Amino acid sequence: MSKGRIVKVSGPLVVATGLADASMADVVRVGEQRLIGEILNMTGDSAFIQVYEETSGLGPGAVVETTGAPLAVELGPGMIGTIYDGIQRPLEEIMKLTGPTITRGVEVPSLSRESKWEFSATAKEGDQLIGGDVIGTVQEGPVVLHKIMIPPGISGTLISIKSGLFTVNDTVAVLKTADGSEKELTMMQKWPVRIGRPYQEKFPPTQPLSSGQRIIDTLFPIAKGGTAAVPGPFGSGKTVVQHQLAKWSDVDVVIYIGCGERGNEMTDVLREFPELTDPRTGESLMKRTVMIANTSDMPVAAREASIYTGITIAEYFRDMGYAVAVIADSTSRWAEALREMSGRLEEMPGEEGYPAYLSSRLAQFYERAGTVACMGREGRKGSLTAIGAVSPPGGDISEPVSQGTMRIVKVFWGLDASLAYRRHFPAVNWLTSYSLYLDTLKPWYDENLGKDYFLNREKALRILQEEATLNEIVQLVGKDSLSYEDQLTLETAKMIREDFLQQNAFVDIDSYSSYDRQAKLMHLILQYDSLARAVLDQCVDLQELFAISAREKIGRAKGVPEGDYVRVYREIEELMQQEIDRIAAKGGKEND
């Protein structure tokens, strides 16, 4: 380790000299309080250091000491249910040590060195092992079976292994490598956050990620191992959408990154998640969640690191063969941290002051998503789905962060402030949103939900697009001047918007909707359209067709309890057929 001296302090950026032996990306300790920082740039023996803590009080002459290692996270039992800051410091442990305010320079290990875990060996002495092979398991809480793996890049013969109670620092196995040396293995491994963990092969996404949100699952699905962006202005419901995805997504582990958002939003997550029941296991949702909390009042520099901390932890659980979702809220705040550090480094700015490498950094984050064949000989497959919120100023998605994100991700859920003001949630605009996974996911939908599912999706979208065109005409000449067919189109579109796409996150029955329920509800609405359209010629009073009791029951159908919806939907369909037939017969007699 080498030591240098500070020559300049500019906010979170510190310039130090005398660090000729240091390397780019090395972690350093700054000043008497040993503030943690990272070397961004080297010029000769001068280092430009990004300090992850408040630098007030630092001045020229203060000592800077390198650790000789890059910024890395500790990976092992004890992460599930933990709340970390942007550089993986456990906030609850720090609070016990220093109180509600984080003391600068505090050093607390990311994984407890005192907690003991029940290690159950699965490998045997004499086994030939390579990086990624599982040597044992730890039951981490009631939900996650934590698989202890050989770190990447290590291989050899297992010469000893034992089960029992151990801390993460205790040796649980010994591996004899090819050069004859012995490598002691613990339940913890470290990995640099800015380097993606290795895998054998990446596969095209073929299975959708079930979110329970109808507008997402039916109209704009995301694949497991896919990427999505949720852009929208203030108050349009980005955080609520991400909370719903974290609660209901069909994944084994959720990594929630609060990156630069307001403290009250992160507080809501921290209070709400422990009280929520995981629908998959019946346990608290926190039993399969890791939180990264780096709010807007925390140091800007640590905000930049929080994204990498979260996705590295996610890759670790992916390597166990799990489906993992990374929810980042929001990448705009992360980009602002990049812009501030770039400005202090006096780099040539790009558009709107963001660094010229903004798109490259965004791509480095999202490209770490995917469905992969994990390292090791067991043939495990894991997936990592990355979903990032974008907060464009004023909702203007032409700004650089939104545009850079849209060029990378495959799903775009564009939130609309006007929908949010009308209390239509999720406020996803069906005219501007899209999913590029439809072609790869169609075989799965056809096999599991039938070919009608995609046909109904396309028909619903077509009706919504026709409604947008007709609304322009209605504003000019009024609704009554439209033909019966067009008036029916507007009525069906209204049903799709209000009875299908609108969903209440605070009502238990409506908060989550299974694929089968979504398919049947959409079929019910489109069946009404088909039956009504077939009798328009015999219909004397169109309003009578709109006012049938089955129409009202469809409006309430999403509130039917989960166990009863199949029966109730069938009854509504039968009633609808009878009422429309009666109207057609009545109209036929009057026409005669």
Secondary structure, 3 states (H helix, E strand, C coil): CCEEEEEEEECCEEEEECCCCCCCCEEEEECCCCEEEEEEEEECCEEEEEECCCCCCCCCCCEEEEEEEECEEEECCCCCCCEECCCCCEHHHHHHHHCCCCCCCCCCCCCCCCCCEEEEECCCCCCEECCCCEEEEEEECCCEEEEEECCCCCCEEEEEECCEEECCCCCCEEEECCCCCEEEECCCEEEECCCCCCCCEEECCCCECCCCCHHHHHHCCCECCCEEEEECCCCCCHHHHHHHHHHHCCCCEEEEEEECCCHHHHHHHHHHHHHCECCCCCCEHHHHEEEEEECCCCCHHHHHHHHHHHHHHHHHHHCCCCEEEEEEECHHHHHHHHHHHHHHCCCCECHHHCECCHHHHHHHHHCCCEEEECCCCCCCEEEEEEEEEECCHHHCCCCHHHHHHHCCCCEECCECHHHHHCCCCCCECCCCCEECCHHHHHHHHHHHHCHHHHHHHHHHHHHHHHHHHHHHHHHHHCHHHCCHHHHHHHHHHHHHHHHHHCCCCCCHHHHCCCHHHHHHHHHHHHHHHHHHHHCHHHCCCHHHHHCCHHHHHHHCHHHCCCCCHHHHHHHHHHHHHHHHHHHHHHHHHHHC
